[in-house]
Amino acid sequence: MCPPVSVEDGCLDLKDAGEVQRRIEAADFEVRGSIIVKDRGIENQGGISLRRPDSKRGSGIRLSFYRDGDVHLYAGGQRLARAGQGRAPAGRWLQFLVRATGDRVSVEIEGAKVLEASVPILEPGFLALYSADKGGARVAFKDIECRPLAPAPPK
């Protein structure tokens, strides 16, 4: 049986509830890199969790990539926004940029803004790359960079 997290051809390959996480001390930050949804067997393939207050799955803010090319933004299990089908097609590498500043999260795919939403302001926490916990989920990441941003000015 293959492990849920592996490195293949210089890419972080995640499947069947595979996950890697890192504590991010900055409340405002951006993360960029590339993602590919490899298998199309189930609906939700995986994605990125932001500002997760602890190491538990499902907490914090979650960006999920779907097999139909849609991208959803969740906070505490509630969907806040969705990009629409075909914005992030499965089967090819896509560059992404996620920016979290204050109560705003924006997402760009291939240089085009596909999502922006107001989210609950959370303290700094964990950033996690994950695959869904249902059979067949498989995503991979490469060239991941995360950097802190200056705090957003008060409104």
C-alpha positions in Angstrom: 0.0 0.0 0.0 1.4 3.4 -0.9 1.7 6.1 1.8 -0.8 9.0 1.6 2.1 11.5 1.3 5.1 11.0 -1.0 7.5 12.9 -3.2 7.4 11.9 -6.8 9.4 13.7 -9.5 10.1 16.6 -7.2 6.4 17.1 -6.4 4.5 16.6 -3.1 2.0 13.9 -4.0 -1.0 13.5 -1.6 -3.8 10.9 -1.7 -6.4 9.4 0.6 -6.2 11.9 3.5 -2.6 12.7 2.9 -1.6 16.0 4.5 1.4 18.2 5.3 1.2 21.3 7.5 3.3 24.1 8.9 2.7 26.7 11.5 2.6 30.2 10.0 3.3 33.0 12.6 2.0 35.8 10.4 -1.8 36.5 10.4 -1.4 38.1 6.9 0.4 36.1 4.3 0.4 34.7 0.8 1.1 31.3 -0.5 1.8 30.5 -4.1 2.8 27.4 -6.1 1.3 24.9 -8.5 -1.4 22.2 -8.0 -2.6 19.4 -10.1 -5.8 17.3 -9.5 -4.6 13.9 -10.7 -7.5 11.6 -10.3 -11.1 12.4 -11.1 -12.8 9.6 -9.2 -14.5 11.7 -6.5 -15.9 15.2 -6.3 -13.6 16.9 -3.8 -10.0 16.1 -4.4 -8.1 18.3 -1.9 -6.6 21.7 -1.4 -5.2 24.2 1.1 -6.2 25.0 4.6 -5.4 28.5 5.9 -5.2 29.9 9.4 -6.1 26.6 11.0 -6.1 27.2 14.7 -4.8 23.7 15.5 -3.7 20.7 13.7 -7.3 19.3 13.3 -8.6 18.8 9.8 -11.7 20.8 8.9 -11.0 23.8 11.1 -10.1 27.3 9.9 -10.4 28.4 6.3 -10.3 25.8 3.5 -9.8 26.2 -0.2 -11.1 23.0 -2.0 -10.4 21.9 -5.5 -13.1 19.8 -7.2 -12.9 17.4 -10.1 -15.2 19.5 -12.3 -12.7 22.4 -12.1 -14.6 24.4 -9.4 -12.8 25.9 -6.4 -14.7 26.5 -3.1 -13.8 28.6 -0.1 -15.0 27.4 3.3 -14.8 28.8 6.8 -15.9 26.5 9.7 -17.6 24.1 7.3 -19.7 26.9 5.6 -19.1 27.7 2.0 -18.4 31.4 1.5 -17.6 31.5 -2.2 -17.1 29.4 -5.3 -15.3 30.1 -8.5 -17.5 28.1 -10.9 -16.9 25.0 -13.0 -13.9 24.9 -15.2 -11.9 27.6 -13.5 -9.3 25.1 -12.3 -9.4 22.1 -14.7 -8.2 18.7 -13.4 -5.3 16.9 -15.1 -2.9 19.8 -15.7 -0.6 21.9 -13.5 -2.2 25.2 -12.5 -0.3 28.1 -10.8 -2.2 29.6 -7.8 -1.8 32.5 -5.5 -3.7 32.7 -2.2 -3.5 36.0 -0.3 -4.9 36.3 3.3 -5.0 39.8 4.7 -7.2 40.8 7.6 -10.7 39.6 6.9 -10.1 39.0 3.1 -9.0 36.0 1.2 -8.4 36.2 -2.5 -7.4 33.4 -4.9 -5.8 33.6 -8.3 -5.5 30.7 -10.7 -3.2 31.1 -13.7 -3.1 34.9 -12.9 -6.8 35.5 -13.0 -8.7 36.2 -9.7 -11.3 33.5 -9.3 -12.4 34.0 -5.7 -12.5 36.8 -3.1 -14.4 36.7 0.1 -14.6 38.1 3.6 -13.7 35.5 6.2 -13.7 35.4 10.0 -10.5 37.0 11.3 -8.4 34.3 12.9 -5.2 34.3 14.7 -2.1 33.0 13.0 -2.2 29.2 12.7 -1.4 26.3 10.5 -1.2 26.1 6.7 -1.9 22.7 5.4 -1.8 21.1 1.9 -4.2 18.1 1.9 -6.1 15.5 -0.1 -9.6 14.6 0.6 -10.2 11.6 2.9 -12.4 9.6 0.4 -11.0 6.9 -1.8 -9.3 8.0 -4.9 -8.5 11.6 -4.0 -5.2 12.6 -5.3 -3.5 16.0 -5.7 0.1 17.1 -6.0 1.8 20.4 -5.3 5.1 21.9 -6.4 7.1 25.1 -6.1 5.3 26.1 -2.9 6.3 29.5 -1.4 4.8 31.2 1.6 5.6 34.6 2.8 4.3 37.0 5.4 2.6 40.3 4.4 2.4 43.6 6.2 -0.9 43.7 8.2 -3.9 45.2 6.3 -4.6 48.8 7.4 -7.7 49.2 9.6 -10.9 50.2 7.9 
